[in-house]
């Protein structure tokens, strides 16, 4: 499966819920029915342009990270598909003396799902 296919699958497989809370289909089905299937290509191109814009900002930001001298704690979830853990590894490598903690079975909302663990990690770091 290509990266594009993975991104489209993640984007398009989300359920669409109406005002009563009833699932009426997946985004892919509902939007294609409303706007025609060509919307998928348009949405993908808009997203791709946004990613390219972010990458240029990220590249500039990477150079600035090396200037951080304060103690830095980086926390990531090992199951985060929105911001993959590899991003935290990059931050950890660029910020001298930073500390990386990886939350096992932590998705993008690990701050909520693993709140007690996060509090302990932050408290220990600040001690």
DAFEN-V232285 format. One record per pair of residues at least 24 apart in sequence whose ideal C-beta (glycine too) atoms are under 8 Angstrom apart, sorted by sequence separation. I is the first residue (numbers start at 1). J is the second residue. If there is no record, write none. Layout:
# DAFEN-V232285
i: [I | I]
j: [J | J]
This chain:
# DAFEN-V232285
i: [74 | 76 | 78 | 72 | 73 | 74 | 75 | 76 | 77 | 78 | 83 | 65 | 71 | 72 | 73 | 74 | 75 | 76 | 77 | 78 | 79 | 80 | 81 | 82 | 99 | 68 | 69 | 71 | 72 | 74 | 75 | 76 | 78 | 79 | 80 | 81 | 12 | 62 | 66 | 68 | 71 | 73 | 75 | 77 | 78 | 79 | 80 | 65 | 66 | 77 | 65 | 66 | 68 | 76 | 77 | 80 | 77 | 8 | 11 | 62 | 77 | 76 | 75 | 8 | 11 | 7 | 77 | 4 | 7 | 75 | 75 | 75 | 73 | 73 | 73 | 71 | 10]
j: [98 | 100 | 102 | 97 | 98 | 99 | 100 | 101 | 102 | 103 | 108 | 91 | 97 | 98 | 99 | 100 | 101 | 102 | 103 | 104 | 105 | 106 | 107 | 108 | 125 | 95 | 96 | 98 | 99 | 101 | 102 | 103 | 105 | 106 | 107 | 108 | 40 | 90 | 94 | 96 | 99 | 101 | 103 | 105 | 106 | 107 | 108 | 94 | 95 | 106 | 95 | 96 | 98 | 106 | 107 | 110 | 108 | 40 | 43 | 94 | 110 | 110 | 110 | 44 | 47 | 44 | 114 | 44 | 47 | 118 | 121 | 122 | 121 | 122 | 125 | 125 | 81]
